[in-house]
């Protein structure tokens, strides 16, 4: 019997002005739910994996809506805790052309961030798992979240469970210095590193992650420093908020692989990295090679940019169609 993937992190209410309207002008918001690890969990579930998401939400109707949201996409919610005062919120103003997207966080005092370390039974939660995934956002939320992340990573390692970390850095949540101090010991417990913000851990910290050659030097240095089984990062060249070039580089300690580059007209950038992470985990968990998994992940992440909301609502078949060269956008009849 296949074992499940476990993800751990906050899920929030996302409020966005319709289309490309501005927060200061809008009279209504489109509402959905999202959070890095939850986005990964839902995408993996839609790809056919058995996946559970671990979080905490308030015991009221909005909290129940979050649970229903996860269940709707087939995610196991048996380890979702109930309690606390509120659900975290973030406002997203979509960017267009030369106007960048803007995120405003309203997550202070959220149930997940204020959960006590002893509220989660990590051994029970991981009992039937063979993969544990977390992002660099979760330990940024509070000292207890950082301690919980470490507890889960240590428990997973002790059980021989594969661990992965996505090095997302959010400067609105914590300082670079505290991020580095916290993430270094977590990275030493990770088998797979997804390094969209991998330069955070490099010295100097100004590696240009738009240059695949510079990225290869960075990945080799971090692989040697932390002993990852594999390290992968996306390479995003941002021409504007509406148009990006998107590819990835992976390294297993011996060889590098650079994926095909996709030119993307962006509908919604949020969740692109999570779509990539889910694609990578899907491939590796299925026993694919790192190269094949990274190619699949890059195509999956590219498709996410074309879908409104946090979630990558695509199938394995749609990702494979893009991989096989059908990026024409022709009507499928």
N, C-alpha and C positions, 0 to 999 in steps of 0.2 A: 504493500500500500504506500503510495507516494505521500511524503510528509509535506507539511505546509510551510509557507513563507510567512513570517511575522514582521509587521512594520509598527513603528512606535513614534507617535508625534501628535501635535495639536491639529485639530480641524476647526476651521473658522467659518463664520458667515462672511461671504464676499458681497459687497454692494458696489455696483458700477452704474454710472450714468449711461443711458442707452446710447449706442453707437459711439461717436467720438465727442459727445457733449462733455462739458466741464462740470466739476463738482459744484462750483460756485453758481452755476446757471441752472442746473437740473432741478426739476420739480418731482422727479421720481427716480428710483434706483431699481435695477435688475438684481435679483438676489439669487445666489447659489452658494455652494459650500466648497471649501478647498483647504488644502494644507499639503505640504510637500510629500510626506510619507503616505497620507491618505490618498493622494492622487496616484502614487505609485501602486498602492494596494488595489485600487479600483481598476487601473489599467491591467495589472497582472491577472486580476479575477476575470476581466473581459477577455483576456488572452487564454483563459482556461485553467489557470493555476488555482490551487487551494490556498487562500491567503486570509490571514486574520489581521485586523488593525487594533492596536492598543492605544487607548486615549481616555480622557475623562470629559464628560459633558454634564451640564446642569440637569437636574431632575425636573424639567418643565417641558412645555410643548416644543420650544426651539431645540432643546437637547434631544428630544425624541425625533424631531425632524432630521437631525444629523444621523442618528442611528438608522432611521428609515432610508436615508440617502445612501449609506454604506450597504445596507441590506439589499436595496434595489439593484445594486450592481454585483451582488453575490459575495460580498465580503463578510467573513465571520466576525460578528460583533460580541461574542460571548465574553471577551476580556475588556469591553468598554465599561469603565466605571461611571457611576452616576453620583452627582453631588456638586457642591460649589455654588457660587452665586451667578455666574454669567458665562456666556460663550464669547470667545474672542471675535473681534470684527476687524475686517480691513476693507478700505475703500480703494477701488482701482479706477483711475481715470485713464482710459486707453490713449495711447499716443498715435500720432499720424504724421507722416512726412518728417519735418525737422522737430516736431514737438514730441518730447519723450513721454512715455507712460509715467504716471505718478502713483505711488502707493502711500496711503495714510493708515497707520496701525492704530487700532483701539482695542488692545488685547491685555492691558494691565489688569490684574485681578481676575483673570480668566480661570475657570475651574482647572484646566490642565496645568497651567503654570503654577498653581498653588497646591497641587496634589502633594501629599507627604510621601517621602521615600518608601515608607513601609506599607503604603496602600496597595501596591502591586506585588503579587506573588510571581516573581520572575521564573522560578523553577517550574511552577505549574503551567504558566503561560507558554513556556518553551518546551514543554514535555514532548509534544508530537511535532516539533518543528525541525527543519534542517537548514533554515536560512533566517537570519535576522538582519533587518535593514533599518537604518536611521539616517537623518541628515544633520548637518551642522547647525540647522536652525533650532532644533529641539534643545540642546544644552544652552543655547543663548537665552532661553526664556526665563530661567530662574536658577538659583543654586541647586534647588531640589531636582529640577529637570536635568541639570548636568550630572548630579549624583545618580539619578535614575538611569540615565543613558549609560553611565559607567557600569552600574550594576547589571544591566541587561547584557552589555557587551562582555563583561567578565563571565556571567552565567552561560552565555552562548559559547564562549571559548572553552569553558570547562566541560561542556557537553559535546564538544566537537562539531558545533553548528557553524556553518559558514556565516561570516559577518561582512556586511558592507556598509560604507558610510559615504554619503554624498556631501562633499565639502562646500555647501552653500554658505556664503558669508553675507549677513545682513547688517550693514553698518548702522542702521536705525535701531538695532536691538542691543548691540554691545560694541565695545572698543576693539580695535584690531589686537591690542596687546592681550586683553582677556580672552579673545577668541583663540589666539595662538596658544596661550597657556592651557586652555581647556581642551583644545582639539588634539594637541600632540599626543597625550596619553591615550586618547580614544583611537587615534590612528594606529597606534602600536598594537591595538587589539583587532584591527580590521584586516580581513583577507583581501577584500576588493575595495578599492578607492575610486570614487567617481569625482574627478577634480575640476569641476567648472571654475572653482576659485582656488585651485591648487597653489597658485603663486603666493597665497596667504602664508604658506608654510616654508617658502623658499627664502634664501638669503643671497642677494638682495631681494626685496619683496616687490620688484617692479618688472617681473618677467612679462613680456608681451605675449598674451595668450591668443593673439590673432595670427601669429606666425607659426605654422606647423613645425618648422625647424627648431625654433626656440622652445616650443612645447615639448619636443622630444628630449631636449636637454633637461628640461624641468622634470619630466616624468622619470627619466633615468636617475636623477639625483634623489627624488622622493622615494622611488622604488628601493634604492640602496639604503636610504636612511631608515625607512620604516618596515622593510621586508614584506611589502604587499605581495600577494600571489599575482595580482594584476592591478594595473592602474590605467584609467581611461579618462579622457577629458574631451568635451566638445570644443570646437574652434568656431567662434562666431565672429564674423566680420559685419559690423553694423554700418550700412550705408545710410540708413535713416530708420526711423521708427517703423516704417512700412516695408522696408526691404533689407533683408539680411542674407549673407551667405553662411552656410551651416555645414560643418563636417565634424570629424572626430579623429583622435589619435589614441591608440592603445599600445600597451607595453607589458610584456610578461616576464621581463628580466633578461630576455634573449633577443627578441626581435620587435620592431615597431610595425604598426600597420596604420596607414592613413586611408580613411574612407573616401568615398565619392563626396563631392561637394554639391549641396542643393542650394539653389537660389530661391528664396521664399518671399512671397508677398504675404505679409503678416496680417492675420485677422485678430489673433489674441496671443501675445507672447507668453503670458503667464502659464506655467505648467509645461513649457517646452522641455526644460531640463528634466522634469519628472517623467515625461513621456519617454525621454531618452533612457533614464535610469530603469524604468519598468521594462523597456525593450532589452536592455543589457541583462537584467536579472532573469528575464524570461529565457533568453538564449542560454546563459550559463547554467541556470537551473535545469534546463532541458538537456544538458550535456553537450551543447555545441562548443566549438572552438571559440577562443576569445575574438579572433578576427571576424568570424561569422556573426557572433553576438553583437559586436560593435557596429557592423554594417546594418544589422537589423535595428539596433537602437537608434542609429542616426536617421534612418528612414522613418521610424516611428516618431521621433522627436520633430522631424520636419513636418510630418502630417499634423501633429498637435497644433502647430502655429496657425493652421487653417481653420481651427475649431474654436468657437466662443466658449468661455468658461474655463475652469481649471483642469477638466478631465479630458484625457485623450480617448475619445469615443471612436476608436478604429479597431478593426479586426486584424488577426494575423494575416488573413488573405489580402487585405488592403495594403498592409505593409509590404508583403511579398510582391504584390503587383508593382509597387513603386520601386522596389529593389530590382525588379526585372526590367526596369526602364520605362514603365508606363507612367510618366509624369505629365501627360498631355492634358489632363483634366477633361477629356472627352466624356460625353454622356454615356453612362453604362446602361445599356438596354437589354 
